[in-house]
Amino acid sequence: MFLLLLIVIAVLFGFGFLDPIWWVAGAVLVYGVTRHARDRGGGRSRNGGADLGDYRDYQERRDRRDRWDRRYSRQTRARRRREDRRDHEHHG
């Protein structure tokens, strides 16, 4: 999709040599794309494959999973310690 957008922009600027309105159309398109990418916080358009936006999504998912894993492992360790203490008290 990003490649298609680049081709359209190049064609619009190419037609700009025939009629100045094509220069304006190309400039508006470039402005819109760069503004959209900047608002999203990414370097390129999200449709460009593995871009910064996708990496940030991946980081957020990874961080949430890590927090869940840490919380779950703490709860599991605490429960096992309690069970071990109970077993030790009953058998000891």
FIDREN-385160 format. One record per residue: residue number from 1; x, y, z of N, C-alpha, C, O, CB in turn. Coordinates in Angstrom, 1 decimal, padded with zeros to 4 digits. Glycine has a CB too. Example, Ala and Ser with C-alpha at 12.3 -4.5 7.8 and 13.67 -1.06 7.14 Angstrom:
2
k, n.u, n.v, n.w, ca.u, ca.v, ca.w, c.u, c.v, c.w, o.u, o.v, o.w, cb.u, cb.v, cb.w
1, 013.2, -005.7, 007.8, 012.3, -004.5, 007.8, 013.2, -003.3, 007.8, 014.2, -003.3, 008.5, 011.3, -004.5, 009.0
2, 012.8, -002.2, 007.1, 013.7, -001.1, 007.1, 012.9, 000.0, 007.9, 013.4, 001.1, 008.0, 014.1, -000.6, 005.7
This chain:
92
k, n.u, n.v, n.w, ca.u, ca.v, ca.w, c.u, c.v, c.w, o.u, o.v, o.w, cb.u, cb.v, cb.w
1, 000.8, -001.2, 000.0, 000.0, 000.0, 000.0, 000.9, 001.2, 000.0, 000.6, 002.2, -000.7, -000.9, 000.0, 001.2
2, 001.9, 001.2, 000.8, 002.8, 002.4, 000.8, 003.5, 002.6, -000.5, 003.7, 003.8, -000.9, 003.9, 002.2, 001.9
3, 003.9, 001.5, -001.2, 004.5, 001.6, -002.5, 003.5, 002.2, -003.5, 003.9, 003.1, -004.3, 005.0, 000.3, -003.0
4, 002.3, 001.8, -003.4, 001.2, 002.4, -004.3, 001.1, 003.9, -004.1, 000.9, 004.6, -005.1, -000.1, 001.7, -004.1
5, 001.1, 004.3, -002.9, 001.0, 005.7, -002.5, 002.2, 006.5, -003.1, 002.0, 007.6, -003.6, 000.9, 005.9, -001.0
6, 003.4, 005.9, -003.0, 004.6, 006.6, -003.6, 004.4, 006.7, -005.1, 004.8, 007.8, -005.6, 005.8, 005.8, -003.2
7, 003.9, 005.7, -005.7, 003.7, 005.8, -007.2, 002.7, 006.9, -007.6, 003.0, 007.6, -008.5, 003.3, 004.4, -007.8
8, 001.6, 006.9, -006.8, 000.6, 008.0, -007.1, 001.2, 009.4, -006.9, 001.0, 010.2, -007.7, -000.6, 007.8, -006.2
9, 002.0, 009.5, -005.9, 002.6, 010.8, -005.6, 003.6, 011.2, -006.8, 003.6, 012.3, -007.2, 003.4, 010.8, -004.3
10, 004.4, 010.2, -007.2, 005.3, 010.5, -008.3, 004.6, 010.8, -009.6, 005.0, 011.7, -010.3, 006.2, 009.2, -008.5
11, 003.5, 010.1, -009.9, 002.7, 010.4, -011.1, 002.1, 011.8, -011.0, 002.1, 012.6, -012.0, 001.6, 009.4, -011.3
12, 001.5, 012.2, -009.8, 000.9, 013.5, -009.7, 002.0, 014.6, -009.9, 001.7, 015.6, -010.6, 000.3, 013.7, -008.3
13, 003.2, 014.4, -009.4, 004.2, 015.4, -009.6, 004.7, 015.4, -011.0, 005.1, 016.4, -011.6, 005.4, 015.2, -008.6
14, 004.7, 014.2, -011.7, 005.0, 014.1, -013.1, 004.1, 014.9, -013.9, 004.5, 015.6, -014.9, 005.1, 012.7, -013.5
15, 002.8, 014.8, -013.6, 001.8, 015.5, -014.4, 001.8, 017.0, -014.1, 001.3, 017.8, -014.8, 000.4, 015.0, -014.0
16, 002.5, 017.4, -013.0, 002.6, 018.8, -012.6, 003.3, 019.6, -013.7, 003.2, 020.8, -013.8, 003.4, 018.9, -011.4
17, 004.1, 018.9, -014.6, 004.8, 019.6, -015.7, 003.8, 020.0, -016.7, 004.0, 020.9, -017.5, 005.9, 018.7, -016.3
18, 002.6, 019.3, -016.8, 001.6, 019.6, -017.8, 000.6, 020.7, -017.2, 000.2, 021.6, -018.0, 000.8, 018.3, -018.1
19, 000.3, 020.6, -016.0, -000.7, 021.5, -015.4, -000.4, 021.7, -013.9, -000.2, 020.7, -013.2, -002.2, 021.0, -015.6
20, -000.2, 023.0, -013.5, 000.1, 023.2, -012.1, -000.8, 022.7, -011.0, -000.4, 022.4, -009.9, 000.3, 024.7, -011.9
21, -002.1, 022.4, -011.4, -003.0, 021.9, -010.4, -002.6, 020.5, -009.9, -002.9, 020.1, -008.8, -004.4, 021.8, -011.1
22, -001.8, 019.7, -010.8, -001.3, 018.4, -010.4, -000.2, 018.6, -009.3, -000.1, 017.7, -008.4, -000.7, 017.7, -011.6
23, 000.5, 019.7, -009.4, 001.5, 019.9, -008.3, 000.8, 020.1, -007.0, 001.2, 019.6, -006.0, 002.4, 021.2, -008.7
24, -000.3, 020.9, -007.0, -001.1, 021.1, -005.8, -001.6, 019.8, -005.3, -001.6, 019.5, -004.1, -002.2, 022.1, -006.1
25, -002.2, 019.0, -006.2, -002.8, 017.7, -005.7, -001.7, 016.8, -005.1, -001.9, 016.2, -004.1, -003.4, 017.0, -006.9
26, -000.5, 016.8, -005.7, 000.6, 016.0, -005.2, 001.1, 016.5, -003.8, 001.3, 015.7, -002.9, 001.8, 016.0, -006.1
27, 001.1, 017.8, -003.7, 001.6, 018.4, -002.4, 000.6, 018.2, -001.3, 001.0, 017.9, -000.2, 001.8, 020.0, -002.6
28, -000.7, 018.3, -001.6, -001.7, 018.0, -000.6, -001.7, 016.5, -000.2, -001.8, 016.2, 001.0, -003.2, 018.3, -001.2
29, -001.5, 015.6, -001.1, -001.4, 014.2, -000.8, -000.1, 013.9, 000.1, -000.2, 013.2, 001.1, -001.3, 013.4, -002.1
30, 001.0, 014.5, -000.3, 002.2, 014.3, 000.5, 002.0, 014.9, 002.0, 002.4, 014.3, 002.9, 003.4, 015.0, -000.1
31, 001.4, 016.1, 002.0, 001.1, 016.7, 003.3, 000.2, 015.8, 004.2, 000.4, 015.6, 005.3, 000.5, 018.1, 003.2
32, -000.9, 015.3, 003.5, -001.8, 014.4, 004.3, -001.1, 013.2, 004.8, -001.4, 012.7, 005.9, -002.9, 014.1, 003.4
33, -000.3, 012.5, 004.0, 000.4, 011.3, 004.4, 001.4, 011.6, 005.5, 001.4, 010.8, 006.5, 001.1, 010.7, 003.2
34, 002.2, 012.6, 005.4, 003.1, 012.9, 006.5, 002.4, 013.3, 007.7, 002.9, 013.0, 008.8, 004.1, 014.0, 006.0
35, 001.4, 014.0, 007.6, 000.6, 014.5, 008.8, 000.0, 013.2, 009.5, 000.0, 013.1, 010.8, -000.5, 015.5, 008.5
36, -000.6, 012.3, 008.7, -001.2, 011.1, 009.3, -000.1, 010.3, 010.0, -000.4, 009.8, 011.1, -001.9, 010.3, 008.2
37, 001.0, 010.1, 009.4, 002.1, 009.3, 010.0, 002.6, 010.0, 011.3, 002.9, 009.3, 012.2, 003.3, 009.1, 009.0
38, 002.7, 011.3, 011.3, 003.2, 012.0, 012.5, 002.2, 011.9, 013.6, 002.5, 011.7, 014.8, 003.5, 013.5, 012.1
39, 000.9, 012.0, 013.3, -000.2, 011.9, 014.3, -000.2, 010.6, 014.9, -000.5, 010.4, 016.1, -001.5, 012.3, 013.7
40, 000.1, 009.6, 014.2, 000.1, 008.2, 014.7, 001.3, 007.9, 015.5, 001.3, 006.9, 016.2, -000.1, 007.2, 013.5
41, 002.3, 008.7, 015.4, 003.6, 008.5, 016.1, 004.5, 007.6, 015.4, 005.6, 007.2, 015.9, 003.2, 007.9, 017.5
42, 004.2, 007.2, 014.2, 005.1, 006.3, 013.4, 005.9, 007.0, 012.5, 005.7, 008.2, 012.2, 004.3, 005.2, 012.7
43, 007.0, 006.4, 012.0, 007.8, 007.0, 011.0, 007.2, 007.0, 009.6, 007.3, 008.0, 008.9, 009.2, 006.3, 011.0
44, 006.6, 005.9, 009.3, 006.0, 005.7, 007.9, 004.5, 005.3, 008.1, 004.1, 005.2, 009.3, 006.7, 004.6, 007.1
45, 003.9, 005.2, 007.0, 002.5, 004.8, 007.1, 002.4, 003.4, 007.7, 003.3, 002.6, 007.4, 001.8, 004.9, 005.7
46, 001.3, 003.1, 008.4, 001.2, 001.8, 009.1, 001.1, 000.7, 008.0, 001.4, -000.4, 008.3, 000.0, 001.8, 010.0
47, 000.6, 001.0, 006.9, 000.4, 000.0, 005.8, 001.8, -000.4, 005.2, 001.8, -001.2, 004.2, -000.5, 000.5, 004.8
48, 002.9, 000.2, 005.6, 004.1, -000.1, 005.0, 004.9, -001.3, 005.4, 006.0, -001.5, 005.1, 005.0, 001.1, 005.2
49, 004.2, -002.2, 006.1, 004.9, -003.4, 006.6, 005.3, -003.3, 008.0, 004.5, -002.8, 008.9, 006.1, -003.7, 005.7
50, 006.5, -003.7, 008.3, 007.0, -003.7, 009.7, 007.5, -002.3, 010.0, 008.7, -002.0, 009.9, 008.1, -004.8, 010.0
51, 006.6, -001.5, 010.5, 007.0, -000.1, 010.8, 007.0, 000.2, 012.3, 006.8, -000.7, 013.1, 006.1, 000.9, 010.1
52, 007.2, 001.4, 012.6, 007.3, 001.8, 014.0, 006.0, 001.6, 014.8, 006.1, 001.1, 015.9, 007.8, 003.2, 014.1
53, 004.9, 001.8, 014.2, 003.6, 001.6, 014.8, 003.4, 000.2, 015.2, 002.9, -000.2, 016.3, 002.5, 002.1, 013.9
54, 003.7, -000.7, 014.3, 003.6, -002.2, 014.5, 004.5, -002.6, 015.7, 004.1, -003.4, 016.5, 003.9, -003.0, 013.3
55, 005.7, -002.0, 015.7, 006.7, -002.4, 016.7, 006.1, -001.9, 018.1, 006.3, -002.6, 019.1, 008.0, -001.8, 016.5
56, 005.5, -000.7, 018.1, 005.0, -000.2, 019.4, 003.8, -001.1, 019.9, 003.7, -001.3, 021.1, 004.5, 001.2, 019.3
57, 003.0, -001.5, 018.9, 001.9, -002.4, 019.3, 002.5, -003.7, 019.9, 002.0, -004.2, 020.9, 001.0, -002.8, 018.1
58, 003.6, -004.2, 019.3, 004.2, -005.4, 019.7, 004.8, -005.2, 021.1, 004.7, -006.0, 022.0, 005.3, -005.9, 018.8
59, 005.4, -004.0, 021.4, 006.0, -003.7, 022.7, 004.9, -003.7, 023.8, 005.1, -004.2, 024.9, 006.7, -002.4, 022.7
60, 003.8, -003.1, 023.4, 002.7, -003.0, 024.4, 002.2, -004.4, 024.7, 001.9, -004.7, 025.9, 001.5, -002.1, 023.9
61, 002.0, -005.2, 023.7, 001.5, -006.6, 024.0, 002.5, -007.3, 024.8, 002.1, -008.0, 025.8, 001.2, -007.3, 022.7
62, 003.8, -007.2, 024.5, 004.8, -007.9, 025.3, 004.9, -007.4, 026.7, 005.1, -008.2, 027.6, 006.2, -007.7, 024.6
63, 004.8, -006.1, 026.9, 004.8, -005.6, 028.3, 003.6, -006.0, 029.1, 003.8, -006.4, 030.3, 004.8, -004.0, 028.2
64, 002.4, -006.0, 028.5, 001.2, -006.5, 029.2, 001.4, -008.0, 029.6, 001.1, -008.4, 030.7, 000.0, -006.4, 028.3
65, 001.9, -008.8, 028.6, 002.2, -010.2, 028.9, 003.2, -010.4, 030.0, 003.0, -011.3, 030.9, 002.6, -011.0, 027.6
66, 004.3, -009.6, 030.0, 005.3, -009.7, 031.0, 004.7, -009.4, 032.4, 005.0, -010.0, 033.4, 006.5, -008.8, 030.7
67, 003.9, -008.3, 032.4, 003.3, -007.9, 033.7, 002.4, -009.0, 034.2, 002.4, -009.4, 035.4, 002.5, -006.6, 033.6
68, 001.6, -009.6, 033.3, 000.7, -010.7, 033.7, 001.6, -011.9, 034.2, 001.2, -012.5, 035.2, -000.1, -011.2, 032.5
69, 002.6, -012.2, 033.5, 003.5, -013.4, 033.9, 004.1, -013.1, 035.3, 004.1, -014.0, 036.1, 004.6, -013.6, 032.9
70, 004.6, -011.9, 035.5, 005.2, -011.6, 036.8, 004.1, -011.7, 037.9, 004.4, -012.3, 039.0, 005.8, -010.2, 036.8
71, 003.0, -011.2, 037.7, 001.9, -011.2, 038.7, 001.5, -012.7, 039.0, 001.3, -013.1, 040.1, 000.7, -010.4, 038.3
72, 001.3, -013.4, 037.9, 000.9, -014.8, 038.0, 001.9, -015.6, 038.7, 001.6, -016.5, 039.6, 000.5, -015.4, 036.7
73, 003.2, -015.4, 038.4, 004.3, -016.2, 039.0, 004.4, -015.9, 040.5, 004.7, -016.7, 041.3, 005.6, -016.0, 038.3
74, 004.2, -014.6, 040.8, 004.3, -014.2, 042.3, 003.1, -014.9, 043.0, 003.4, -015.5, 044.1, 004.2, -012.7, 042.4
75, 001.9, -014.9, 042.5, 000.8, -015.5, 043.1, 001.0, -017.0, 043.3, 000.7, -017.6, 044.3, -000.5, -015.2, 042.4
76, 001.6, -017.6, 042.2, 001.8, -019.1, 042.2, 002.9, -019.4, 043.2, 002.7, -020.4, 044.0, 002.2, -019.5, 040.8
77, 004.0, -018.6, 043.3, 005.0, -018.9, 044.3, 004.5, -018.7, 045.7, 004.8, -019.6, 046.5, 006.2, -018.0, 044.1
78, 003.7, -017.7, 045.9, 003.1, -017.5, 047.3, 002.2, -018.7, 047.7, 002.3, -019.1, 048.8, 002.4, -016.2, 047.3
79, 001.4, -019.1, 046.7, 000.5, -020.2, 047.0, 001.3, -021.5, 047.3, 000.9, -022.2, 048.2, -000.5, -020.4, 045.9
80, 002.3, -021.7, 046.5, 003.1, -023.0, 046.8, 003.8, -022.9, 048.1, 003.9, -023.9, 048.8, 004.1, -023.2, 045.6
81, 004.3, -021.7, 048.5, 005.0, -021.6, 049.8, 004.0, -021.9, 050.9, 004.3, -022.6, 051.9, 005.6, -020.2, 050.0
82, 002.8, -021.3, 050.8, 001.8, -021.6, 051.8, 001.4, -023.1, 051.9, 001.4, -023.7, 053.0, 000.5, -020.8, 051.5
83, 001.3, -023.7, 050.7, 001.0, -025.2, 050.7, 002.2, -026.0, 051.3, 002.0, -026.9, 052.0, 000.7, -025.6, 049.2
84, 003.4, -025.6, 050.9, 004.6, -026.3, 051.5, 004.6, -026.1, 053.0, 004.9, -027.1, 053.7, 005.9, -025.7, 050.9
85, 004.3, -024.9, 053.5, 004.3, -024.7, 055.0, 003.3, -025.6, 055.6, 003.5, -026.2, 056.7, 004.0, -023.2, 055.3
86, 002.1, -025.6, 055.0, 001.0, -026.5, 055.6, 001.4, -027.9, 055.6, 001.2, -028.7, 056.6, -000.3, -026.3, 054.8
87, 002.0, -028.4, 054.5, 002.4, -029.8, 054.4, 003.5, -030.1, 055.4, 003.5, -031.1, 056.1, 003.0, -030.1, 053.0
88, 004.4, -029.1, 055.6, 005.5, -029.3, 056.5, 005.0, -029.3, 058.0, 005.5, -030.1, 058.8, 006.6, -028.1, 056.4
89, 004.0, -028.5, 058.3, 003.4, -028.4, 059.6, 002.7, -029.7, 059.9, 002.7, -030.2, 061.0, 002.5, -027.3, 059.8
90, 002.0, -030.3, 058.9, 001.2, -031.5, 059.1, 002.1, -032.7, 059.2, 001.8, -033.6, 060.0, 000.2, -031.7, 058.0
91, 003.2, -032.7, 058.5, 004.0, -033.9, 058.5, 005.2, -033.8, 059.4, 005.9, -034.8, 059.7, 004.5, -034.2, 057.1
92, 005.5, -032.6, 059.9, 006.7, -032.4, 060.7, 006.5, -032.4, 062.1, 007.4, -032.3, 062.9, 007.3, -031.2, 060.4
